[in-house]
Amino acid sequence: MKLAAIAIATLALHGVVRADDAALLRCRALADAAARLSCYDALPVAAGAGTAATPSPARAPAQPGTAAPAAPEGFGLPAKAPAGDVSFIDSRINGRFAGWDPDQNIELANGQIWRIADDSRAYANLTDPKVRIERGALGAYYMVITGINRAPRVRRIK
């Protein structure tokens, strides 16, 4: 009961519900919960406040036997990259490559420096391996190294 009165009072202070004090006190005095709820539901709502107090159709709970509102066309799909956006780059690691450890910097032949951003490690004995940096989900990048079957998550340093 206190929670309902606080909610009504809060809405009244913010201008959403404009009911007279006598009507609120009359509802508050009712002992039966169902009757009290009916009383609060019957309170008049101010003309400008109808949009704030009434849930929008998208937020309204679905009624049994009714269809859910249609979702926008691309809702939930990954954003499509613009035509000029690059999803990967190819390069090499110059010289002998022995693998990686967490937080290790790896310099590519194109001058970029990438840091291992996960806790993975691998050991290899490769010379001038080809490298592809691929864009992953949620802004992650992965380094795919020819000859190694694991791809660490990386972040660009330079």
C-alpha positions in Angstrom: 0.0 0.0 0.0 2.8 2.4 0.8 4.5 1.6 -2.5 1.4 2.4 -4.5 1.0 5.7 -2.6 4.6 6.6 -3.2 4.4 5.8 -6.9 1.2 7.9 -7.3 2.8 10.7 -5.4 6.0 10.6 -7.4 4.0 10.6 -10.7 1.9 13.5 -9.4 5.0 15.5 -8.5 6.4 15.0 -12.0 3.2 16.1 -13.6 2.2 12.7 -15.0 -0.9 12.2 -12.8 -2.9 15.0 -11.6 -5.5 13.8 -9.1 -7.0 15.7 -6.3 -5.9 14.9 -2.8 -9.3 13.9 -1.7 -9.5 11.2 -4.3 -6.0 9.8 -3.4 -6.9 9.8 0.3 -10.2 8.0 -0.5 -8.4 5.3 -2.4 -5.7 5.0 0.2 -8.3 4.4 2.9 -9.7 1.3 1.3 -8.7 -1.9 3.1 -9.5 -4.4 0.2 -6.6 -4.6 -2.2 -8.7 -5.2 -5.3 -11.0 -2.3 -4.4 -8.0 0.0 -3.7 -6.4 -0.9 -7.1 -9.7 -0.2 -8.9 -9.9 3.1 -7.1 -6.4 4.1 -8.2 -7.1 2.9 -11.7 -10.2 5.1 -11.9 -8.4 8.3 -11.0 -8.6 10.8 -13.8 -5.4 11.5 -15.7 -4.5 15.0 -16.9 -4.9 15.7 -20.6 -1.2 16.3 -21.3 -0.1 13.4 -19.2 -1.7 10.6 -21.1 1.3 9.8 -23.2 3.6 9.5 -20.2 1.3 7.5 -18.0 0.1 5.2 -20.7 2.7 2.7 -22.0 3.5 2.9 -25.7 2.3 0.0 -27.9 5.8 -1.3 -28.1 6.1 -1.5 -24.3 2.6 -2.8 -23.6 2.5 -6.4 -22.6 1.1 -8.7 -25.2 -2.4 -9.8 -24.7 -3.4 -13.4 -25.3 -4.5 -13.9 -28.9 -2.9 -10.8 -30.2 0.1 -10.5 -32.5 3.3 -8.9 -31.3 4.2 -5.5 -32.9 6.4 -5.9 -36.0 10.1 -5.3 -35.4 12.0 -2.8 -37.6 13.5 -4.4 -40.7 17.1 -4.7 -39.6 16.6 -5.2 -35.8 19.2 -7.6 -34.3 21.2 -8.0 -37.5 24.9 -6.9 -37.5 25.5 -3.5 -39.0 26.6 -3.8 -42.6 30.0 -2.3 -43.2 30.2 0.6 -45.7 31.5 -0.4 -49.2 35.0 1.1 -48.5 35.3 -0.5 -45.0 38.1 -3.1 -44.8 37.4 -6.4 -42.9 41.0 -7.7 -43.0 44.6 -6.7 -43.8 47.4 -9.0 -45.1 51.1 -8.7 -44.2 54.1 -10.7 -42.9 56.2 -11.0 -39.8 59.8 -10.3 -40.9 62.4 -12.9 -39.9 62.1 -15.8 -37.5 58.8 -16.0 -35.5 58.9 -18.2 -32.4 55.3 -17.7 -31.3 53.6 -15.3 -28.8 52.9 -14.8 -25.2 50.2 -12.6 -23.5 50.8 -8.8 -23.9 53.6 -9.4 -26.5 54.0 -6.8 -29.3 54.3 -8.2 -32.8 55.6 -5.9 -35.6 54.3 -6.6 -39.1 56.2 -5.9 -42.3 53.8 -3.0 -43.1 55.0 -1.1 -40.0 52.0 -1.8 -37.8 52.5 -3.1 -34.3 49.8 -5.3 -32.7 49.7 -6.5 -29.1 48.3 -9.9 -28.0 45.1 -8.9 -26.1 44.1 -12.3 -24.7 45.8 -14.8 -22.4 46.7 -17.2 -25.2 50.2 -18.4 -26.1 51.7 -20.5 -28.8 55.1 -21.7 -29.9 56.3 -22.0 -33.4 59.4 -22.0 -35.6 58.5 -20.0 -38.7 60.4 -17.7 -41.0 58.6 -14.8 -42.6 55.1 -16.1 -41.9 52.1 -14.5 -43.7 49.7 -12.8 -41.3 46.1 -11.7 -41.7 44.5 -9.4 -39.2 40.7 -10.0 -39.3 37.9 -8.0 -37.8 35.9 -10.0 -35.3 32.6 -9.4 -33.5 32.2 -6.4 -31.1 35.3 -4.6 -32.4 37.7 -7.4 -31.8 40.6 -8.2 -34.1 42.3 -11.6 -34.6 45.8 -12.4 -36.0 45.7 -15.4 -38.3 49.2 -16.6 -38.8 49.9 -19.1 -41.6 51.2 -22.3 -40.1 49.6 -21.9 -36.7 46.1 -23.2 -36.1 45.2 -20.6 -33.4 44.4 -17.0 -33.9 45.0 -14.7 -30.9 42.9 -11.6 -30.2 45.0 -8.6 -30.8 44.8 -4.8 -30.6 46.7 -2.3 -32.6 49.4 -0.3 -30.9 50.9 1.6 -33.8 
